[in-house]
Amino acid sequence: MELYTPVLALALLATGFAVFSVVISAFTGPKRYNRAKLDSYECGIEPTPQPIGGGRIPVKYFITAMLFIIFDIEIIFLYPWAVHFDAMALFGLVEMVLFIGTVFVAYAYVWRRGGLDWD
């Protein structure tokens, strides 16, 4: 149990800080509301009007999010390879060239199909 004490203390400290930050901001923050603050924010562009109670969200948002997550996860696989590049020698190089090749093929396919165009 002694090994888990620092982990539990850190979790307790992080939770306490998060709760404290949320509570204290409610009391000390400015209360000046206007239309711009209450309006939704869509990546720096003018927000499109939404019906009350929600509405249909274009599929393009979800496709862009999935593409970002996929390519982000693929980049994460490059870190262990970069750290242990010397230990893997030629095998690691060949495997990473194949991996990056498949990523490039997927990227070219998405680009060619218009998945990166924002209209």
N, C-alpha and C positions, 0 to 999 in steps of 0.2 A: 504494500500500500504506500510505502514511503516514496516509491518511484513515481506514483501518480500525483503526489501532492503538488509539485510545481505546475503540472498541467492543469490541475483543478484550480489552483490559485490564479493562473493566467486566464482561464476561462471565466472565473468569477470576476476578475478585474476587468476583462473585456466587456462582459455583460453589464457590470456596474457602470462603466464608462458610457456604453451605448444608451442605457436607460437614463443616466444623468444628463447626457447631451440632448436627448429628445425632450425631457421634462424641462430643463433650464431654458431651452430655446423657445418653448411655448410661453414662458413668462417674460423673457428678456427681449424677444424679437419684436421688430416693428409690426404694427397692425394696420398698415396702409394697403388696402386691397384696391385694385383697379381692374379694368377689363383685360389689360395685357397680362397681368399676373394670373388671372383666373382662366385664361385661354390656354388651350393645349399647345404644346411645342412640338413641331415636326421637323427636326433636323435643320433648322435655319430657314425653312421656307414658310410661306404663308400657310397657316393651318386651313384644312378644308373643313367646311361646316359639317358637324355630325348631328344626326337627329337625337332628340331627347331619348334617353334610355339606351343609347348605343346605336350601332348600325353595322353595316358590312364594312370590313376592313379589306382593302385590296390585297390580293394574294402576293403581289410584288413585295410587300413588306416582309412576309414570311419567307419568301424565296431568298431575298437579300440576307435575312438573318441566318438562314440555314447555310448559305454559301459562306458567310463570314465565319460561322462556327466550324464548318468543315475545313476551311483553309487554315483557320487558327489552330485547330487540333493537329493538322498535318505539320505545321511549323513546330509545334511542341515536340514532335518526334525527332526533330533535328538536334535538339539540345543534348540528349545522351550520346548521340553519334559524335557531336563536336567535342564532348568531354573525353570520350574514350577512343578518339580517332587513331592514336598511335597503337593501341592494343589490338584493334581489329584489322589493321594493315589492309591488304588488297581486298579481302572478303568484305570488310566494312565499306570500302569505297565502291565496289561493284553493287552491293545491296543498296547503298544510298543513291547511286546513279539510277538504278531501277525504280526506286521509290520516288525520286524527284521526277523521273520520266513519266510515271503514271499520274503524278500530281499535275504536271504540265499538260498531259493529254486531257485530263479532266478540266483544267482551266481553259484550254483552247476550245473544248467542246462547249462549255458554258458561254464563253465569249462569242463563239460562232452562232450559237442559238439565240443570242441577245439577252442572256440572263444578267449581264452587267449594265445594260442600258436602262436608264431611268427616265421613263416617259410618263 
